[in-house]
């Protein structure tokens, strides 16, 4: 979902928000250089002064753009999505909350249009994404510290660039950090058509992993199944199929998964646990059903299953910016090459 589109259902508010950012796929005019002493400009931004229902607390405002200092970078937002975490942050029930008033949006891609005299790693024309959550991307232009931005290639699809900072990174870390998976191993996940779910499918395929992808039933289930398989999904099944006794025959053709990725909670997470191999791990990174994870005592005792959680913002705090080693059996250059090729070839 994109900020430049109909963001909320209220028609009048949607009309107010349209055009905030260029439509996805539009790169905008070529970047031009600005002096660090240029007069402050006014930009549009989606701002909230207190927590609550986003449709009621978020307002479109004109803000004054600060002058570019020595270590600052002025950027023009090209595209910014709406992630469920953005909504949770505005509601005030997220693990990380910026000082109020705040500009919404944790993700997006921007083009550098001016740099300060002390900036050495970026130049006008470069594409950048936020280094961390809470930067506030729902605005037309902004001035940020160079340290708050990460340069990304400009030859990948615009929507991929705008959404690569959260969902693909979450998918990658969950695949790499909890089980030492090897090519041919399988992974099971729910919410498989979510942003993270689709990233899991593509990255897993690049790593030679087999995915079992659980989705809710719907009238166009075959269309969804075909789309996910085109991304690299090996199997796509519904929540109802996952609960059937026949699932025990499912793993005669492929190994039981040692890793389950849970974004739903409730009964769906319980069913994922039932399918795990002995000693396997279920990682919870979301709770779309707003129901607790329920694990039976027998599964914990007799299968020795592990329950873990993952939050990308905390992972960033816990790790230095140094190189994270890939899992054994995959060379670093080979691994990065596969993932980079997936990013460049994938269209959301």
ROMARDREN-723528 format. One line per 10 residues: their letters; for each residue x, y, z of C-alpha. Coordinates in nm, 3 decimals. Each point is the difference from the previous one (the first is absolute). Layout:
<mardos>
A	X Y Z  ... $
</mardos>
This chain:
<mardos>
XXXXXXXXXX	0.000 0.000 0.000  0.147 0.337 -0.094  -0.034 0.345 0.155  -0.075 0.156 -0.337  -0.307 -0.222 -0.038  -0.324 -0.019 0.193  0.144 -0.062 0.344  -0.305 0.011 0.219  -0.357 -0.082 -0.089  -0.136 0.344 0.073 $
XXXXXXXXXX	-0.039 0.142 -0.347  0.065 0.361 0.094  0.320 -0.085 0.182  0.113 -0.221 -0.286  -0.046 0.288 -0.245  0.209 0.216 0.230  0.282 -0.253 0.009  0.019 -0.089 -0.367  0.303 0.139 -0.175  0.207 0.031 0.318 $
XXXXXXXXXX	0.266 -0.214 -0.164  0.056 -0.079 -0.369  -0.175 -0.317 -0.116  0.200 -0.318 0.028  0.211 -0.057 -0.306  0.054 0.372 -0.055  0.356 0.102 0.073  -0.067 0.371 -0.030  0.223 0.261 -0.163  0.375 -0.021 0.012 $
XXXXXXXXXX	0.157 0.113 0.326  0.150 0.345 0.021  0.255 0.131 0.244  -0.095 0.244 0.275  0.223 0.223 0.205  0.028 -0.082 0.368  -0.105 0.359 0.072  -0.318 -0.012 -0.211  -0.309 0.159 0.156  -0.223 -0.246 0.188 $
XXXXXXXXXX	-0.287 -0.132 -0.213  -0.342 -0.126 0.102  -0.094 -0.361 -0.057  -0.309 -0.213 0.056  -0.004 -0.273 0.263  -0.241 -0.233 0.179  0.033 0.090 0.368  -0.158 -0.129 0.322  0.014 0.191 0.328  -0.139 -0.274 0.224 $
XXXXXXXXXX	-0.064 -0.372 -0.019  -0.331 -0.144 -0.113  -0.201 -0.109 -0.303  0.219 0.093 -0.300  -0.305 0.116 -0.197  -0.067 0.256 0.274  0.341 0.110 0.127  0.206 0.024 -0.320  -0.014 0.335 -0.176  0.148 0.133 -0.324 $
XXXXXXXXXX	0.212 0.301 0.092  0.248 0.239 -0.155  0.333 -0.014 0.182  0.305 0.222 -0.026  0.299 -0.182 -0.146  0.319 0.066 0.190  0.310 0.128 -0.175  0.262 -0.260 -0.087  0.282 -0.011 0.254  0.347 -0.139 -0.044 $
XXXXXXXXXX	-0.091 -0.364 0.071  -0.352 0.017 -0.136  -0.163 -0.137 -0.313  -0.307 0.147 -0.168  -0.219 -0.260 -0.167  -0.316 -0.018 -0.207  -0.222 -0.297 0.083  -0.072 -0.215 -0.305  -0.228 -0.256 0.165  -0.104 -0.097 0.353 $
XXXXXXXXXX	-0.219 -0.298 0.093  -0.231 -0.061 0.293  0.116 -0.287 0.219  -0.214 -0.142 0.285  0.275 0.121 0.235  -0.066 0.356 -0.120  -0.361 -0.033 0.111  0.101 -0.155 0.334  0.245 0.284 0.060  -0.269 0.264 -0.058 $
XXXXXXXXXX	-0.236 -0.192 0.229  0.268 0.003 0.268  0.027 -0.376 0.048  0.330 -0.066 -0.177  0.330 -0.083 0.169  0.163 0.317 -0.134  -0.176 0.338 0.019  0.147 0.330 -0.128  -0.041 0.328 0.184  -0.321 0.184 -0.082 $
XXXXXXXXXX	-0.093 0.171 -0.221  0.141 -0.243 -0.253  -0.012 -0.063 -0.374  -0.137 -0.345 -0.084  0.175 -0.268 -0.201  0.298 -0.226 0.070  0.084 -0.104 -0.355  0.054 0.156 -0.338  0.253 0.089 -0.264  0.122 0.351 -0.069 $
XXXXXXXXXX	0.230 0.174 -0.244  0.281 0.222 0.125  -0.032 0.355 -0.128  0.257 0.180 0.217  0.280 -0.086 0.241  0.188 0.193 0.267  0.368 0.082 -0.021  0.100 -0.285 0.234  -0.195 -0.273 -0.179  0.231 -0.243 -0.178 $
XXXXXXXXXX	-0.206 -0.314 -0.058  -0.292 0.144 -0.196  -0.049 0.231 -0.295  -0.296 0.155 -0.184  -0.186 -0.263 -0.200  0.068 -0.291 0.238  -0.289 -0.209 0.130  -0.021 -0.045 0.377  -0.221 -0.177 0.257  -0.029 0.053 0.379 $
XXXXXXXXXX	0.263 -0.173 0.211  -0.245 -0.047 0.289  -0.369 0.023 0.082  -0.164 0.324 0.108  0.157 0.230 -0.260  -0.336 0.119 -0.133  -0.025 -0.066 -0.373  -0.353 0.125 -0.070  0.112 0.338 -0.134  0.099 0.150 -0.330 $
XXXXXXXXXX	0.352 0.109 0.098  0.219 -0.012 0.309  0.341 0.080 0.141  0.165 -0.291 0.184  0.340 -0.077 0.143  0.221 -0.202 -0.233  0.020 -0.268 0.272  -0.380 -0.043 -0.014  0.010 -0.115 -0.362  0.121 -0.303 -0.194 $
XXXXXXXXXX	0.082 0.018 -0.370  -0.171 -0.260 -0.220  0.038 -0.081 -0.370  -0.220 0.206 -0.232  -0.035 -0.283 -0.252  -0.249 -0.203 0.205  -0.378 0.053 -0.026  -0.121 0.307 0.188  -0.247 -0.194 0.214  0.268 -0.254 0.090 $
XXXXXXXXXX	0.233 0.280 0.110  -0.274 0.165 0.207  -0.081 -0.321 0.188  0.338 -0.173 0.032  0.091 0.149 0.338  -0.245 -0.197 0.216  -0.174 -0.300 -0.154  0.286 -0.157 -0.200  0.242 0.061 0.286  -0.239 -0.164 0.246 $
XXXXXXXXXX	-0.041 -0.297 -0.234  0.374 -0.036 -0.052  0.091 0.013 0.368  -0.269 -0.251 0.099  0.122 -0.242 -0.265  0.362 0.038 0.108  0.000 0.038 0.378  -0.214 -0.270 0.161  0.075 -0.328 -0.179  0.305 -0.100 -0.199 $
XXXXXXXXXX	-0.190 -0.079 -0.317  0.158 -0.159 -0.304  -0.117 -0.014 -0.363  -0.286 -0.249 -0.023  -0.132 0.072 0.351  -0.356 0.124 0.031  -0.158 0.300 0.175  -0.369 0.045 0.085  -0.163 0.340 0.048  -0.342 0.161 0.034 $
XXXXXXXXXX	-0.104 0.341 -0.139  0.197 -0.109 -0.305  -0.142 0.272 -0.225  0.112 0.275 0.237  0.304 0.214 -0.073  0.223 -0.211 0.223  -0.158 -0.321 -0.131  0.077 0.085 -0.361  0.355 0.098 0.094  0.043 -0.333 0.181 $
XXXXXXXXXX	-0.112 -0.184 -0.313  0.245 0.182 -0.226  0.301 -0.007 0.231  -0.061 -0.364 0.092  -0.017 -0.091 -0.368  0.331 0.182 -0.058  0.153 -0.205 0.284  -0.136 -0.331 -0.129  -0.253 -0.038 0.282  -0.348 -0.145 -0.053 $
XXXXXXXXXX	-0.297 0.197 0.135  -0.344 -0.112 0.115  -0.217 0.309 -0.011  -0.325 0.026 0.193  -0.264 0.255 -0.100  -0.365 0.065 0.083  -0.251 -0.149 -0.241  -0.164 0.239 -0.249  -0.194 -0.011 -0.327  0.313 0.069 -0.207 $
XXXXXXXXXX	0.223 -0.245 0.187  0.137 -0.150 -0.322  0.105 0.341 -0.126  0.179 0.071 0.328  0.161 -0.344 -0.003  0.130 0.051 -0.353  0.144 0.341 0.090  0.184 -0.131 0.307  0.133 -0.296 -0.198  0.128 0.240 -0.264 $
XXXXXXXXXX	0.208 0.158 0.279  0.149 -0.337 0.093  -0.252 -0.157 0.241  0.006 -0.380 -0.019  -0.335 -0.065 0.171  -0.294 0.229 0.076  -0.272 -0.131 0.232  -0.292 0.157 0.187  -0.049 0.017 0.376  -0.279 -0.256 -0.037 $
XXXXXXXXXX	0.223 -0.243 -0.188  0.268 0.039 0.266  -0.243 -0.133 0.264  -0.100 -0.313 -0.191  0.128 -0.343 0.111  0.128 -0.056 -0.354  0.285 0.241 0.075  0.193 -0.295 0.145  0.037 -0.130 -0.357  0.127 0.337 -0.117 $
XXXXXXXXXX	0.348 -0.060 0.134  0.052 -0.327 -0.181  0.111 0.212 -0.295  0.207 0.260 0.184  0.179 0.025 0.336  -0.185 0.129 0.303  0.089 0.364 0.060  0.241 0.089 0.277  -0.099 0.366 -0.016  -0.347 0.155 0.020 $
XXXXXXXXXX	-0.066 0.373 -0.041  -0.310 0.131 0.174  -0.162 0.337 -0.070  -0.356 -0.092 0.101  -0.017 -0.165 0.342  -0.302 -0.188 0.137  -0.101 -0.330 -0.161  0.216 0.066 -0.304  0.318 0.002 0.210  -0.108 -0.319 0.177 $
XXXXXXXXXX	-0.036 -0.175 -0.336  0.347 0.117 -0.106  0.143 -0.154 0.316  -0.168 -0.332 -0.075  0.182 -0.024 -0.333  0.349 0.071 0.133  0.264 -0.270 0.016  0.126 -0.102 0.342  0.225 0.268 0.146  -0.130 0.261 -0.246 $
XXXXXXXXXX	-0.053 0.369 0.064  -0.301 0.226 -0.049  0.087 0.370 -0.029  -0.281 0.249 0.065  0.039 0.345 -0.156  -0.363 0.117 -0.012  -0.344 -0.061 0.142  -0.254 0.089 -0.265  -0.273 -0.212 0.162  0.051 0.187 0.330 $
XXXXXXXXXX	-0.010 -0.335 0.177  0.270 -0.163 0.215  0.230 -0.273 -0.122  -0.128 -0.329 0.143  0.247 -0.286 0.025  -0.116 -0.337 0.131  0.201 -0.155 0.282  0.045 -0.323 -0.196  0.166 0.182 -0.291  0.242 0.173 0.233 $
XXXXXXXXXX	0.085 -0.315 0.193  0.004 -0.273 -0.263  0.126 0.205 -0.296  0.220 0.242 0.197  -0.117 0.296 -0.210  0.136 0.349 0.051  -0.205 0.322 0.001  0.187 0.319 -0.091  -0.085 0.356 -0.090  0.153 0.245 -0.247 $
XXXXXXXXXX	-0.008 0.380 -0.030  0.227 0.161 -0.257  0.045 0.325 0.193  0.132 -0.192 0.301  0.225 -0.209 -0.224  0.158 0.319 -0.132  0.062 0.122 0.355  0.159 -0.330 0.098  0.238 -0.026 -0.295  0.285 0.213 -0.122 $
XXXXXXXXXX	-0.001 0.114 -0.364  0.272 -0.254 -0.079  -0.040 -0.287 -0.244  -0.242 -0.272 0.107  0.134 -0.339 -0.104  -0.223 -0.225 -0.211  -0.092 -0.347 0.114  0.247 -0.286 -0.058  -0.007 -0.149 -0.344  -0.072 0.322 -0.188 $
XXXXXXXXXX	0.288 0.221 -0.104  -0.047 0.369 0.081  0.044 0.118 -0.359  -0.230 -0.273 -0.126  -0.265 0.082 0.260  0.004 0.375 -0.059  -0.001 -0.052 -0.374  -0.312 -0.214 0.018  -0.186 0.247 0.221  0.103 0.304 -0.205 $
XXXXXXXX	-0.115 -0.174 -0.318  -0.335 -0.070 0.165  -0.045 0.366 0.099  0.076 0.122 -0.350  -0.226 -0.247 -0.175  -0.301 0.020 0.235  -0.296 0.226 -0.058  -0.237 0.044 0.297 $
</mardos>
